[in-house]
């Protein structure tokens, strides 16, 4: 785990927005700007997608990112790579210490397979993403663009046999992750509504996002 605190103050941010539990956030971040996701109450998961803002076919790739850094977890110093091998953002500060990019996002299908048939209609991260891109066509995103994501603040240990488990979060109230954009990017977040595993402490809570100018 790599803990690195930021010197930036929330009051100096050019943009701030609280994202309620289960809601989405979509925004453009300019190259050189710094973007923070703040876990307001602790143990919340923020399922996040990043795209080249001018050409959304270029997007975050967990395969390229984990290969380049030689680590399946993301933390301070991690450069988020695109599917074309270009740096999208760099994690420049992190008070949580480790973030997941293997576990994927909840969807009606996975809720059914993992839990029970009656969980199929529960709200999911994929639902939030689809709602966002349908309400905001100005970002040029479509269903096929929903691919690899990062689960900021989520604790998904890799077992000795190579499997994944969903465990209690390692985040806490007031912890954050901060990223510097290396190109103009679109960020799409689902503030996860999951109630079936410990990623949200079985109680989804708000996050706050902030952006500082270059």
C-alpha positions as CSV (number, residue, x, y, z in Angstrom):
1,X,0.0,0.0,0.0
2,X,1.2,3.5,-0.9
3,X,-0.1,6.3,1.2
4,X,0.6,9.8,-0.2
5,X,-1.2,12.9,1.1
6,X,-2.1,15.9,-1.1
7,X,-1.3,19.6,-0.4
8,X,-4.5,20.7,-2.2
9,X,-7.3,22.2,-0.2
10,X,-10.9,21.6,-1.1
11,X,-11.7,25.3,-0.8
12,X,-9.3,26.0,-3.7
13,X,-11.0,23.6,-6.1
14,X,-12.6,25.2,-9.2
15,X,-15.4,22.5,-9.1
16,X,-17.0,20.5,-6.3
17,X,-20.0,18.2,-6.3
18,X,-21.4,15.7,-3.9
19,X,-22.6,12.5,-5.6
20,X,-25.4,10.8,-3.7
21,X,-25.3,7.0,-3.0
22,X,-26.4,5.1,-6.1
23,X,-26.1,8.1,-8.4
24,X,-23.8,8.8,-11.3
25,X,-21.3,11.5,-12.2
26,X,-20.1,12.4,-15.7
27,X,-17.7,15.3,-16.5
28,X,-14.8,16.4,-18.7
29,X,-11.4,16.9,-17.1
30,X,-8.8,18.9,-19.0
31,X,-5.2,17.9,-19.4
32,X,-3.2,19.0,-16.4
33,X,-6.1,19.3,-14.1
34,X,-6.3,17.3,-10.9
35,X,-9.4,15.3,-10.0
36,X,-10.2,14.0,-6.5
37,X,-12.7,11.4,-5.3
38,X,-13.5,11.7,-1.6
39,X,-15.0,8.9,0.4
40,X,-17.2,11.1,2.7
41,X,-18.4,8.5,5.2
42,X,-16.1,5.6,4.6
43,X,-16.4,2.1,3.0
44,X,-18.0,3.3,-0.2
45,X,-17.1,2.0,-3.7
46,X,-16.8,4.4,-6.6
47,X,-16.9,2.4,-9.9
48,X,-15.2,4.6,-12.5
49,X,-14.5,4.7,-16.2
50,X,-12.1,7.0,-18.0
51,X,-12.1,7.9,-21.7
52,X,-10.2,10.1,-24.1
53,X,-12.6,13.0,-24.2
54,X,-12.1,13.7,-27.9
55,X,-12.0,10.0,-29.0
56,X,-14.0,7.8,-26.6
57,X,-12.8,4.6,-28.4
58,X,-9.6,5.2,-26.5
59,X,-10.4,4.3,-22.9
60,X,-8.9,3.0,-19.6
61,X,-7.4,-0.5,-19.9
62,X,-6.8,-2.6,-16.8
63,X,-4.7,-5.0,-18.9
64,X,-2.3,-2.3,-20.1
65,X,-2.2,-0.6,-16.7
66,X,-1.4,-3.8,-14.7
67,X,1.1,-5.0,-17.2
68,X,3.0,-1.7,-17.2
69,X,3.2,-1.4,-13.4
70,X,3.5,-5.1,-12.6
71,X,0.8,-4.9,-10.0
72,X,-2.9,-5.7,-10.0
73,X,-3.7,-3.0,-7.4
74,X,-3.7,0.8,-8.0
75,X,-2.2,3.3,-5.7
76,X,-0.1,6.5,-5.6
77,X,2.3,6.5,-8.5
78,X,0.1,4.3,-10.8
79,X,-0.3,5.6,-14.3
80,X,-3.6,4.7,-15.8
81,X,-3.0,3.5,-19.3
82,X,-5.4,3.5,-22.3
83,X,-6.1,0.6,-24.6
84,X,-3.8,2.3,-27.1
85,X,-0.9,2.4,-24.7
86,X,-1.2,6.1,-23.8
87,X,-1.2,7.6,-20.3
88,X,-4.7,8.8,-19.3
89,X,-4.1,9.9,-15.7
90,X,-1.7,9.4,-12.9
91,X,-2.6,8.8,-9.3
92,X,-0.7,11.6,-7.5
93,X,-2.2,11.3,-4.0
94,X,-4.0,8.5,-2.2
95,X,-4.9,8.2,1.5
96,X,-6.7,4.8,1.1
97,X,-3.6,3.0,-0.2
98,X,-5.1,0.4,-2.6
99,X,-7.8,0.2,-5.2
100,X,-9.3,-2.6,-7.3
101,X,-9.4,-2.9,-11.0
102,X,-10.2,-6.7,-11.3
103,X,-13.6,-7.1,-9.7
104,X,-15.6,-5.4,-12.4
105,X,-18.9,-3.6,-11.8
106,X,-22.2,-4.9,-10.5
107,X,-25.0,-5.6,-13.1
108,X,-28.3,-7.3,-13.1
109,X,-26.7,-10.4,-14.5
110,X,-23.9,-10.6,-11.9
111,X,-26.3,-9.8,-9.1
112,X,-28.4,-12.8,-10.2
113,X,-25.5,-15.2,-10.6
114,X,-23.7,-14.2,-7.4
115,X,-26.7,-13.8,-5.1
116,X,-30.3,-14.8,-6.1
117,X,-32.8,-14.5,-8.9
118,X,-34.8,-11.9,-6.9
119,X,-31.7,-9.6,-6.9
120,X,-31.8,-9.2,-10.7
121,X,-33.9,-6.0,-10.6
122,X,-31.8,-4.2,-7.9
123,X,-30.2,-1.0,-9.1
124,X,-26.6,-1.6,-10.3
125,X,-23.5,0.3,-11.5
126,X,-24.1,-0.7,-15.1
127,X,-27.6,0.8,-14.8
128,X,-26.2,4.1,-13.5
129,X,-23.6,4.2,-16.4
130,X,-26.3,3.5,-19.0
131,X,-28.5,6.2,-17.5
132,X,-25.7,8.7,-17.7
133,X,-24.7,8.1,-21.3
134,X,-28.4,8.2,-22.4
135,X,-29.0,11.4,-20.6
136,X,-25.7,13.0,-21.7
137,X,-25.2,12.2,-25.4
138,X,-22.9,15.2,-25.7
139,X,-20.0,13.0,-24.3
140,X,-20.3,10.7,-27.3
141,X,-20.5,7.5,-25.3
142,X,-22.5,4.4,-26.2
143,X,-23.3,1.0,-24.7
144,X,-20.2,-0.7,-26.3
145,X,-18.0,1.9,-24.5
146,X,-18.8,0.4,-21.1
147,X,-15.7,-1.8,-20.6
148,X,-12.9,-1.9,-18.0
149,X,-13.5,0.0,-14.8
150,X,-11.7,0.9,-11.6
151,X,-13.4,0.3,-8.2
152,X,-11.9,3.1,-6.1
153,X,-11.9,2.3,-2.4
154,X,-13.0,-1.3,-3.0
155,X,-11.2,-4.2,-1.3
156,X,-11.0,-7.3,-3.6
157,X,-8.1,-9.5,-2.4
158,X,-6.6,-12.1,-4.8
159,X,-6.6,-15.5,-3.2
160,X,-3.7,-18.0,-3.2
161,X,-5.5,-20.0,-5.9
162,X,-6.0,-16.9,-8.1
163,X,-9.6,-16.2,-7.3
164,X,-11.2,-13.0,-6.1
165,X,-13.1,-12.3,-2.9
166,X,-15.1,-9.2,-1.9
167,X,-14.2,-8.1,1.6
168,X,-14.8,-5.2,4.0
169,X,-13.5,-1.9,2.6
170,X,-10.1,-0.5,3.7
171,X,-11.2,3.0,3.2
172,X,-12.6,5.4,5.9
173,X,-14.4,8.7,6.2
174,X,-12.4,11.5,4.6
175,X,-10.0,9.3,2.6
176,X,-9.5,10.2,-1.0
177,X,-7.7,9.4,-4.3
178,X,-6.4,12.2,-6.5
179,X,-5.5,11.9,-10.2
180,X,-3.8,14.3,-12.7
181,X,-5.1,14.1,-16.2
182,X,-2.5,13.5,-18.9
183,X,-5.0,14.3,-21.7
184,X,-8.5,15.6,-21.8
185,X,-10.6,12.9,-20.3
186,X,-14.2,12.1,-19.7
187,X,-14.8,10.5,-16.2
188,X,-17.9,8.4,-15.6
189,X,-18.6,7.3,-12.1
190,X,-21.3,5.1,-10.6
191,X,-21.4,5.7,-6.9
192,X,-22.1,2.0,-6.3
193,X,-25.5,1.1,-5.0
194,X,-24.5,-2.5,-4.1
195,X,-26.2,-4.0,-1.0
196,X,-25.2,-7.6,-1.3
197,X,-21.5,-7.6,-0.6
198,X,-19.3,-5.7,1.9
199,X,-17.9,-3.2,-0.6
200,X,-20.2,-0.5,0.7
201,X,-20.5,-1.9,4.2
202,X,-24.1,-2.9,3.1
203,X,-24.9,0.8,3.3
204,X,-24.2,2.9,0.2
205,X,-23.1,6.5,1.1
206,X,-22.3,9.7,-0.8
207,X,-18.9,10.7,-2.3
208,X,-17.6,14.1,-3.3
209,X,-15.6,15.0,-6.4
210,X,-13.4,18.0,-6.8
211,X,-11.3,19.5,-9.7
212,X,-8.3,21.8,-9.5
213,X,-7.1,23.8,-12.5
214,X,-3.7,23.1,-14.0
